[in-house]
Amino acid sequence: MRKRTIIAAALVMLSLTTAPLWAQRNGGQRAGDEDLTGELNEKSFREMVILDLAAWRHENARALMEDQRGKFGKSTGYDVAWALMLAQERKLETAITKLDTATKENSLDPSAPYFLGEIQSWQKKKEPADEAWKQARDRAKAILKEDKKNGWAFYWQGAAQIRLGQYAEAKDVLKKALKYDADRAMTEFQLGLALMYMERWDDARKAFDKCLKADAAFSHAYYYRGRVWQKLRKTEELLLDMDRFLTLAPDAREASAAKSILRAGG
């Protein structure tokens, strides 16, 4: 199994606060998602965009970004979110340029180098990808020296460590991310990946179950849970999850593999 995942895996908030984030898009807003004028604030805007991208809701994400360009378009977070959208649309070089710039502009934020590593790994550029993930990991660790309860810093550290093959350590770090209120769907997804790569199949399946309980539209949780079902020799469950994945993300990078599995009947 390829030891890399798509941006939707990880696909995560750009905020580094410890405040709870949305686990799913349900059409509503939590208290604090709007400013006193009733408009979106920057934090809630970024959360909405990244969650839409994580769930492969391209049209929603693009519409929101274009609608809010005048208000948030000059922020680093906007550039990172736009780069994610471009990457999912296979405009990889443009996405890399944006993420490289964002990485240099904000030396504290782990998100840009993390996603930069993701895209470079798609291009089979292992050394640059590893360097970017190390940068994301180290930035997250630096945040935790100042804020030991920062759930999103734990998230970034764990997600980067998965990409670097440090699965056992990533698992422990991601549990701390859950404890300190990183997004549950995003974090359970990453935890599922770590356990899957450790070949702890049933534990991985349970993590993906929890991800989907928090966000039933998290497309890639179906794909990777399907791969776990494959290892557990549960053909019916495998085919059902691959079909769900293709319904939600028909143009994702893993779509060809999912189609092949369905054609072969498992």
Secondary structure, DSSP 8 states (H G I E B T S, - for coil): --S---HHHH---S--SSS---SS--S---TTSB-TTS-B-HHHHHHHHHHHHHTT-HHHHHHHHHHTHHHHTTSHHHHHHHHHHHHHTT-HHHHHHHHHHHHHH-SS-SHHHHHHHHHHHHTT-HHHHHHHHHHHHHHHHHHHHH-TT-HHHHHHHHHHHHHTT-HHHHHHHHHHHHHTT--HHHHHHHHHHHHHHTT-HHHHHHHHHHHHHH-TT-HHHHHHHHHHHHHTT-HHHHHHHHHHHHHH-TTSTTHHHHHHHHHHT-
